[in-house]
Amino acid sequence: MGFRTVRTASSEPRILLIASLAQTGDADRLAGCVDGADAVLLRLAKSGPAAKTLQKTGASLPDLPWGGWLEDISAKKVEILVEAGCDFTVFPAASRILAAPQDDKVGKILQVEASLGEGLLRAINDLPVDAVLATDTSEADGSIAWHHLMLLQRLANLLVNPLLTMVSASVTAGELKALMEAGVGGMVVEADADKPGGLKELRRLINELPPRSLHKRRKAEALLPYAGSVKDTEPEEDEEEYE
């Protein structure tokens, strides 16, 4: 359960759009600002979330998987998230193992530094995580340099899990294409609760992206997790049999 890699001949990989925003008690304000997103990631304060508030927030979202990103993660706070019905959580590599969700139905996204050593990156492939989020892959103003693209390409080459990265809402069509070609499967974009429909233009740019180059089609799309229903994809078997 969670973010998975699949191989299909009929569909082209695309970039998932994950709206990131601060949790607010006004759940009704959140629904309008995430229009066009594939999922919602709530950034939760150090004081910790309240289960009832999170349940109300999750129920207000338009049939989207949602997750929590805790500034100060702990087993208790993750339990509250799971109780509230979250579909996935984001946790830093430095957090304690016991703080991660123990429920297999909840997707686990590991936050790492893009400059992490090759050995440690390869080790992630054997860990029980569903996706990897790189957060240091753009300039302070949100622009993407060749150096960042090199880091992302390196991550995509070394990781089996789908690769997510933080991207500015002002990202251009050219930058989106470069990210897709580098192997990015999803991007986390800051949404503004005061700007309903603010992600619609970004969704349009993503939908208009040309197909990924043939030599780049090695990993398939990242599937968003839903805690309420399991949508497993059977692995593709080789047609050739060896006698």
N, C-alpha and C positions, 0 to 999 in steps of 0.2 A: 504494500500500500504506500502511496506517496508519489513523488516525482519518479517517473520511470523512463527508460530508453526503449523505444520500439523501432522496428524497421518495417515500413510499408512502401510498396512500389507505387501506390496510387496517390499518396499525399506527400507534399513537400514540407520540409521542416520550416517552422515559422518562429518568430520571436514572441514569447509570452509577455504581456504587459501587466505588471503587478503594481498597483497603486499603494504607495506608502504614505501614511498620515498619522498624526498624533491622535491618540484616543481622546474622545470628548464625550461628555455626558449627554450631549444633544445628538442622539443617534440619527435623527431625521436629516441632519445636515450632511451626514456622510454619504447617504445614498446617491445624491445628485452629483457629487464631485468625483465619483468613481465610474461614471458612465463611460464605457469603452474599454475598461480594464478586464483582465481575465481572472484576477484575484486581488485581495486586499490584505495589506500587511499593516497591522496596528502597532505603532511604537508606544510602548507602555512605560510609564514613569517608574522611578526607583521605588516609590511608595507601594507599588503593586496594584494590580487591578482588582476590582470587585466582581465576583462571579455574576451577580444579577445584572450589573451594568454591561458586562461583556456579552451576556446572553441577549440583552436588548439590542446591543450594537450589531451582533451577528445576525439577528433576525431581521434587522432593517436593511441589510445589504441585498441587492437584487439577484438572488440565487447565485452568489459567487462564493467560492472557497475563501476562507479568511484565516489569517495566522497572526501570531503575536511575536513581537521583537522586544525582548525585555532588556532594559539598560543594566539591571542587576538581577541576573537569572538565579533562581533557586528552585529546589524540588517543590516547595510549597506553592510558589507562584505558577509553576508549570502545571501543577495539579488543578489550580483554579482555571487556567486556560483550557485544559482538557475538559473540566467539568462544564465550562461555558460552551463547549461544542466546537472549539477551534479545529481547523483541518491540518495546520502545520505550524511549526515554530522555527524561529531563527535563533541560533545560539553561537557564541564565539568559540573558537578552538580552545581558548584558555579556561572555559567554564568547566565545572566538575561533571563527571560522567553521570552521577546520580541526579543532576539537575535536568538532564535531558528527558523528554517524554519516554515513559516505559511502555506506553500503548503503541502497538505496531500500526494501528489505524491512523495515527497522527504522523504526518510527514515531518522529517527532520532535515533541516537545512543548516549546514555547517558554514559559518562565516570565517573566511581565512584572508590572510594578506597575499596579494598577488605575487609578491616577491619570495614567498615561501620556497625552501629548497626542494630540489627535484625528488629526493628520496622521501621527504615527508608528503609531498603531493601524491606520489604513487601509492603511499601507504593509505591514503584516504580511500582508494578504490576497494580496500578490504574492510572498511569500517561500515557500520550499520547506519549510513546516512543516505538520503534520497537525492540531495542536490548540494551544490557548493555555491556560496555567494562571495564574490570578490568586491570589496567596498572601496579600495584605493586605486581606482582605474580611470580617473579623470582629473583635470586641473581644478583649482578652487572655483573657477568661474563656470565649471561644467563642461568645458571643451575637452576633446579627446585628442591626445598627441600620439604620434607614431610609437612612442615608448609604451604608452598604455595599450595600444593595439598589440604590440609585441608580447606584453605580459599576458594578455587575454589569449592570444594564440598559443602561447606556451602552456597555459592552464588547460586549454581545450585539448591540446596534444597529449597531455599527461593524465588527464582525468577521464574516467569512464562515466561518472555521474554528470547529469546536465549542469551546465555552467550558467550562473546568473550573475549580473553585475549591476551596480548603481549607475543610473544615467540621468542627466538633467532633462527636465521637461522641454527644454529648448533644443534638444538634439535635432540635427538636420537629417534629411533623407540620405545624404551621402555618408554621414556617420553611422546611421542605422544599417546601411548596406555593408559597411566595413565591419561592424560588429557581428553581423550575421555571417559574413564570410570567415571571420576569425573563430567562429564556433560558439558564439554566445547563443544560448537557448532561451533566455528570459532576461528581462531588465526590470529593475525596481526603480520607480519614478515617484518623486515627491508630488503628491496631490494637494490641492488647496481647498479646504472645506468651504471657503468663501467664494469659490469660482466653480459653480455647477457646470458640467460639460467641458471642463478644462482639458480633458484627455482625448477628446474626440478627434482633434487634428492629429495627434500622435497616433491614434488608432488608424486613421486614414493613411498616414505615411507607411505604417507597418503593412497594411493590407495591400499597398501598391508596390511593395518591394518585389523585385524580380526574383525568380527561382535561384536558389543557391547553386554556385558553380558545381559542375559534376564532380570534380576532384575534392570538393568539400563535403559531399554527402556521405558522411560516415556514421554520424550519430543522428538519431531521429529526435523528434520533438519531445519536450518535457510535458508530461501529463500532470495536470493539477490534481491534488488529492482531495477527496471528499470523505469526511469521517463517517458519513451516514450510509454510504454504499461503496462496496468494493468493486473496482473496475480493473481487474487484472488483464494483462495482455500476455497471451501465451507466447513463449519464445519461438522464434522461427527455426525450424529444423532444416538441416542440409538435405537436399534432395538426393545427393549421391550417397551410395552405400558401398562400403569397401568390403570385399570378400576376403 
